[in-house]
Amino acid sequence: MTAIVTAEGLRKSFARRDPASPPVLDGLDLELEEGAVLALLGPNGAGKTTTVRILTTLLRPDAGRATVAGHDVVRDASRVRELISLTGQQVAVDDKLSGAENLTMMGHLAHLPRRAVRDRVDALLTAFDLADAAGRRVATWSGGMRRRLDLAAGLLTRPRVMFLDEPTTGLDPRSRQALWDVVRGVVADGTSVFLTTQYLEEADRLARRVALVDGGRVVAEGTPAQLKREVGEAGVELVLASPADAALVAPALAVPTPEGARVRVPTDGSVAHVRAVLSAVEATGVVPEHWEVRAPTLDDVFLALTGHAGQERAARPAGVAA
């Protein structure tokens, strides 16, 4: 498929602010296919937001090149801005205005014809399930509704590419699910989406391709299924009462003795093999506290490639071990 967004060898450093700091981007390469979702996945400090700021013309790279629909983000910045929308980590709506007033104001600021603004506002409020609350002040809306309004504002001009920088941060699970449905609808209507996220499940659910970023570089890229296969196959995971129980069970399953109380046995996922594993455990006389057949996740991929889990590192201050 045709790439609508490309980045080649992007580099960016803020050494003037902190001479001891490493580069934020250190030769980053990626592509977003037209009509698809690319998820840029990584912990805080990996360079996700800096990448978005460069691709949306808000920041100049120190080196490398990036294009949107064939237009260079540095030389053709004004044309790039006409083709994109950006929804940042903070909701950018006016609490004192109603939902309809917010979208109408933004439509006028985008120089849309007055008649087109009315029609587009009505269509977006309906599409984002906000029509019933359209006349209420946004200050009375929930966080999920405010985020959906923010996304709707980004679609007023029918952008070819929508950049979403961690759009579900701080939302409850129900609001996050609703926003995922909105993003799927946006892509179905033909808009390409460049998504940054710390949520591994979000990337798995929405993206055709995922780029894992760590230390300012893409350390792996592919479909979620491809990346999971690189980690390995499914396994039977057993949680024992103690490390001593795990040490008894591991030899019977022909796996290395673990340091803790969790034992994992690779499996083809068949009923016969799972039954054989459980029978071998039963023969030792040890009763597991819990067991499950578990396929690799994107968290496993990130852990294997970077030495830490994406969300775990993001949730800890710098210098605190995972």
Backbone torsions as a table, in degrees:
resi	resn	phi	psi	omega
1	MET	NA	160.0	-178.4
2	THR	-75.8	134.7	176.5
3	ALA	-83.1	126.8	178.4
4	ILE	-97.4	-23.1	174.5
5	VAL	-128.7	131.0	177.1
6	THR	-133.2	148.4	173.0
7	ALA	-137.4	131.5	-178.0
8	GLU	-130.3	114.1	174.3
9	GLY	60.5	35.8	-178.7
10	LEU	-66.4	131.9	176.8
11	ARG	-130.6	139.4	176.7
12	LYS	-153.2	130.9	178.5
13	SER	-131.8	145.6	174.2
14	PHE	-112.8	41.2	-175.6
15	ALA	-62.5	-25.1	178.8
16	ARG	-64.5	-32.2	177.6
17	ARG	-77.5	-39.6	-178.6
18	ASP	-144.2	96.3	-176.0
19	PRO	-56.7	-24.2	-177.7
20	ALA	-86.2	-8.0	-175.4
21	SER	-78.3	142.4	176.5
22	PRO	-73.7	165.7	177.6
23	PRO	-60.6	142.8	176.5
24	VAL	-73.8	-42.2	173.1
25	LEU	-119.0	134.6	-172.8
26	ASP	-133.4	56.5	179.9
27	GLY	93.2	51.6	-175.3
28	LEU	-85.9	131.2	177.4
29	ASP	-124.8	136.4	174.8
30	LEU	-165.2	166.3	177.2
31	GLU	-141.7	141.2	170.8
32	LEU	-112.3	122.6	178.9
33	GLU	-77.3	145.4	-179.7
34	GLU	-64.0	135.1	179.2
35	GLY	77.5	16.9	-176.1
36	ALA	-128.9	176.7	173.4
37	VAL	-114.0	127.4	170.4
38	LEU	-110.2	124.5	177.6
39	ALA	-101.3	123.0	173.7
40	LEU	-95.8	109.6	-169.8
41	LEU	-111.7	132.4	178.3
42	GLY	175.9	165.8	-178.8
43	PRO	-76.8	172.9	173.6
44	ASN	-56.9	137.0	178.9
45	GLY	88.5	0.2	-178.3
46	ALA	-77.8	-18.3	179.3
47	GLY	110.5	11.2	-176.7
48	LYS	-63.8	-53.5	-176.8
49	THR	-66.6	-36.6	176.8
50	THR	-61.4	-40.4	176.6
51	THR	-60.4	-46.7	179.2
52	VAL	-61.4	-42.5	-178.8
53	ARG	-63.8	-35.2	177.1
54	ILE	-70.8	-46.5	-177.1
55	LEU	-66.8	-23.7	179.3
56	THR	-100.2	14.4	173.1
57	THR	72.9	11.2	-178.9
58	LEU	-84.1	-13.4	-176.7
59	LEU	-146.8	137.3	179.0
60	ARG	-90.6	135.3	176.4
61	PRO	-73.2	153.3	173.5
62	ASP	-74.7	-30.4	179.4
63	ALA	-158.4	164.8	-178.9
64	GLY	94.1	-179.1	-176.0
65	ARG	-143.4	144.7	177.4
66	ALA	-139.9	144.7	179.0
67	THR	-134.6	152.7	172.1
68	VAL	-128.6	118.5	-177.0
69	ALA	52.4	37.5	177.2
70	GLY	84.8	-1.9	-178.2
71	HIS	-101.0	130.1	-179.6
72	ASP	-68.3	131.9	-174.6
73	VAL	-71.0	-15.4	177.1
74	VAL	-96.8	-53.3	-176.0
75	ARG	-74.2	-33.2	-177.5
76	ASP	-115.9	42.1	-173.3
77	ALA	-58.8	-40.8	-177.5
78	SER	-65.1	-38.6	178.7
79	ARG	-69.3	-39.1	177.8
80	VAL	-59.4	-42.8	-178.1
81	ARG	-62.9	-27.8	178.6
82	GLU	-72.3	-19.3	-172.9
83	LEU	-102.4	-7.4	-170.8
84	ILE	-126.1	167.2	165.2
85	SER	-135.8	156.5	-178.5
86	LEU	-133.2	123.8	171.8
87	THR	-112.8	112.5	-175.6
88	GLY	-85.7	-171.3	-176.7
89	GLN	-72.7	-24.8	178.5
90	GLN	-103.5	135.7	179.1
91	VAL	-67.4	128.5	-175.9
92	ALA	-110.9	68.2	176.1
93	VAL	-128.5	160.3	-177.9
94	ASP	-94.1	114.3	-177.8
95	ASP	-64.1	-24.5	-175.7
96	LYS	-81.5	-14.6	179.0
97	LEU	-98.9	161.5	173.3
98	SER	-77.7	171.0	178.2
99	GLY	-61.4	-44.8	179.6
100	ALA	-64.0	-39.7	179.9
101	GLU	-66.2	-37.6	177.3
102	ASN	-59.4	-50.9	-177.6
103	LEU	-67.0	-37.9	178.7
104	THR	-63.5	-44.5	178.7
105	MET	-60.3	-44.5	-178.7
106	MET	-68.3	-32.1	175.9
107	GLY	-65.0	-40.8	177.5
108	HIS	-67.1	-39.8	178.6
109	LEU	-63.4	-27.7	177.8
110	ALA	-85.1	3.6	176.4
111	HIS	64.1	33.1	173.8
112	LEU	-78.1	147.8	176.3
113	PRO	-57.9	145.3	-174.0
114	ARG	-56.9	-44.4	179.7
115	ARG	-64.8	-39.6	-179.9
116	ALA	-65.0	-34.6	179.4
117	VAL	-63.0	-47.3	-178.6
118	ARG	-60.0	-46.9	-178.7
119	ASP	-64.6	-42.0	-177.2
120	ARG	-68.4	-40.9	179.0
121	VAL	-61.3	-46.4	179.4
122	ASP	-60.6	-42.8	-178.1
123	ALA	-65.3	-41.7	-177.9
124	LEU	-70.9	-39.9	178.3
125	LEU	-61.7	-37.4	177.7
126	THR	-70.9	-45.3	-177.3
127	ALA	-63.2	-33.2	-177.0
128	PHE	-97.3	13.2	176.7
129	ASP	57.3	44.3	-179.0
130	LEU	-120.4	3.4	-173.6
131	ALA	-61.9	-39.6	-177.1
132	ASP	-65.9	-27.7	-178.7
133	ALA	-102.7	7.7	-171.3
134	ALA	-58.4	-32.3	-176.7
135	GLY	-89.1	-5.1	-179.3
136	ARG	-88.3	150.1	175.6
137	ARG	-61.9	138.9	-176.6
138	VAL	-64.0	-23.1	178.2
139	ALA	-59.7	-22.9	-178.8
140	THR	-92.4	-0.7	-176.2
141	TRP	-85.4	158.5	174.1
142	SER	-76.0	167.1	179.5
143	GLY	-61.6	-39.3	179.2
144	GLY	-65.7	-39.1	178.1
145	MET	-66.1	-41.2	179.6
146	ARG	-63.6	-39.3	178.6
147	ARG	-67.0	-39.0	177.7
148	ARG	-65.1	-36.8	176.2
149	LEU	-64.4	-40.0	178.1
150	ASP	-60.6	-42.8	177.5
151	LEU	-65.8	-41.0	179.1
152	ALA	-60.0	-40.1	178.4
153	ALA	-60.5	-35.5	179.6
154	GLY	-70.4	-13.3	-178.2
155	LEU	-104.3	3.9	-178.4
156	LEU	-56.7	-40.2	-175.9
157	THR	-94.8	10.8	-179.2
158	ARG	52.9	63.8	-176.7
159	PRO	-67.9	152.4	174.7
160	ARG	-78.0	-30.8	179.1
161	VAL	-132.0	130.4	175.4
162	MET	-111.5	124.8	176.9
163	PHE	-98.8	122.8	179.9
164	LEU	-118.1	111.7	-177.4
165	ASP	-100.0	99.1	-179.3
166	GLU	48.6	59.0	-171.7
167	PRO	-70.2	-19.8	-175.9
168	THR	-104.6	8.6	178.6
169	THR	-58.8	128.0	177.2
170	GLY	87.0	-4.5	179.9
171	LEU	-86.0	150.8	175.6
172	ASP	-75.6	164.1	-175.5
173	PRO	-55.3	-39.5	-179.2
174	ARG	-66.5	-43.3	178.9
175	SER	-66.1	-35.4	178.6
176	ARG	-64.6	-43.7	178.0
177	GLN	-61.2	-41.7	179.8
178	ALA	-63.1	-38.9	-179.8
179	LEU	-69.0	-35.8	175.9
180	TRP	-60.6	-40.8	178.0
181	ASP	-62.1	-39.0	178.4
182	VAL	-62.6	-44.6	-179.1
183	VAL	-63.0	-41.1	177.6
184	ARG	-60.6	-39.0	178.1
185	GLY	-66.1	-39.1	178.1
186	VAL	-60.2	-44.4	-179.3
187	VAL	-68.3	-38.5	178.8
188	ALA	-62.1	-27.7	178.2
189	ASP	-83.7	-0.8	173.1
190	GLY	108.0	-1.0	179.2
191	THR	-86.6	135.3	174.7
192	SER	-84.5	144.0	-174.9
193	VAL	-124.4	127.3	173.7
194	PHE	-106.8	110.2	-171.2
195	LEU	-114.2	129.0	168.7
196	THR	-107.8	143.0	-176.4
197	THR	-158.4	154.2	169.3
198	GLN	-99.7	-10.5	-174.7
199	TYR	-89.6	113.7	-177.7
200	LEU	-63.7	-39.2	179.5
201	GLU	-64.1	-36.8	-180.0
202	GLU	-61.2	-45.8	177.7
203	ALA	-63.1	-40.1	-178.8
204	ASP	-64.5	-40.2	-175.3
205	ARG	-76.1	-35.7	-168.1
206	LEU	-103.0	-32.6	-164.5
207	ALA	-92.2	138.1	169.6
208	ARG	-72.5	-38.8	177.0
209	ARG	-132.1	150.8	-179.0
210	VAL	-125.9	133.8	173.1
211	ALA	-113.1	119.4	178.6
212	LEU	-90.0	123.7	-175.5
213	VAL	-114.3	134.9	174.6
214	ASP	-152.3	132.9	179.3
215	GLY	64.1	28.5	176.9
216	GLY	81.4	10.0	178.6
217	ARG	-132.6	155.5	171.5
218	VAL	-81.3	116.0	-177.5
219	VAL	-92.9	-15.4	175.3
220	ALA	-165.8	148.8	178.5
221	GLU	-147.9	142.9	178.1
222	GLY	164.2	-175.4	173.8
223	THR	-70.9	157.1	176.4
224	PRO	-53.7	-40.3	-179.3
225	ALA	-65.4	-41.3	179.0
226	GLN	-62.2	-44.0	-177.9
227	LEU	-65.9	-37.9	179.2
228	LYS	-66.3	-37.9	179.8
229	ARG	-64.5	-28.4	178.9
230	GLU	-66.0	-27.3	-179.5
231	VAL	-78.0	-36.5	-178.0
232	GLY	143.5	-175.9	-177.8
233	GLU	-90.6	-177.3	178.2
234	ALA	-66.1	162.6	178.9
235	GLY	-146.3	155.8	171.4
236	VAL	-89.8	119.1	-179.7
237	GLU	-104.0	127.6	-178.7
238	LEU	-116.1	129.8	174.4
239	VAL	-106.9	114.8	-178.4
240	LEU	-97.6	168.6	-177.4
241	ALA	-70.6	-27.4	-176.0
242	SER	-157.2	162.3	173.8
243	PRO	-58.6	-30.7	178.6
244	ALA	-64.1	-42.1	176.6
245	ASP	-63.6	-40.4	178.7
246	ALA	-62.1	-37.9	179.1
247	ALA	-66.5	-28.2	176.5
248	LEU	-76.2	-37.6	-174.7
249	VAL	-77.9	-38.8	-172.9
250	ALA	-54.4	-47.6	180.0
251	PRO	-61.5	-34.6	180.0
252	ALA	-67.4	-22.8	-179.8
253	LEU	-102.3	2.1	178.7
254	ALA	59.0	41.2	175.6
255	VAL	-124.4	156.8	179.0
256	PRO	-59.4	146.0	177.1
257	THR	-69.0	123.2	-177.6
258	PRO	-78.4	164.6	176.6
259	GLU	-78.2	-30.2	-178.4
260	GLY	-107.1	-149.9	-174.9
261	ALA	-106.2	15.3	-179.1
262	ARG	-113.0	130.3	179.9
263	VAL	-121.1	134.2	179.2
264	ARG	-122.0	131.6	-179.4
265	VAL	-120.5	119.6	176.4
266	PRO	-58.1	143.2	-178.5
267	THR	-145.3	154.9	174.0
268	ASP	-84.5	-0.5	177.8
269	GLY	84.3	-2.6	-178.8
270	SER	-74.6	154.1	179.0
271	VAL	-61.6	-39.8	-177.5
272	ALA	-62.0	-43.1	-178.0
273	HIS	-72.0	-39.8	177.7
274	VAL	-61.9	-40.9	178.5
275	ARG	-63.2	-40.2	-179.7
276	ALA	-64.4	-39.2	178.8
277	VAL	-63.3	-47.0	-177.8
278	LEU	-67.2	-33.8	177.4
279	SER	-66.4	-39.2	178.3
280	ALA	-64.5	-38.0	177.8
281	VAL	-67.5	-43.4	-179.2
282	GLU	-61.0	-35.3	-178.9
283	ALA	-66.5	-21.7	178.4
284	THR	-78.7	-14.6	-177.2
285	GLY	85.0	-0.8	179.5
286	VAL	-90.0	132.8	179.3
287	VAL	-104.7	115.6	179.2
288	PRO	-65.0	146.1	173.4
289	GLU	-73.8	-29.6	-179.1
290	HIS	-162.2	147.9	172.6
291	TRP	-147.6	153.3	177.7
292	GLU	-158.2	154.1	171.0
293	VAL	-91.2	120.9	-171.2
294	ARG	-127.2	125.1	175.6
295	ALA	-85.0	156.1	177.5
296	PRO	-60.3	146.8	176.5
297	THR	-116.8	172.5	175.6
298	LEU	-64.7	-26.2	175.5
299	ASP	-64.0	-40.6	176.3
300	ASP	-62.6	-39.5	178.8
301	VAL	-61.2	-48.0	-177.8
302	PHE	-64.4	-40.4	179.0
303	LEU	-62.6	-42.4	-178.4
304	ALA	-67.0	-35.7	-173.7
305	LEU	-89.0	-24.4	-175.1
306	THR	-121.0	-12.3	-179.5
307	GLY	85.9	5.9	176.9
308	HIS	-153.1	156.0	177.1
309	ALA	-80.6	139.3	-175.1
310	GLY	-56.0	-53.5	-177.2
311	GLN	-69.8	-34.4	-178.4
312	GLU	-64.4	-43.7	179.4
313	ARG	-66.2	-38.6	-179.0
314	ALA	-65.3	-27.4	-175.1
315	ALA	-85.4	-5.9	-176.0
316	ARG	-112.6	142.6	173.3
317	PRO	-62.3	156.1	178.8
318	ALA	-57.6	136.4	176.7
319	GLY	93.4	-6.5	178.9
320	VAL	-97.2	124.2	-176.9
321	ALA	-67.4	148.2	179.8
322	ALA	-75.3	NA	NA
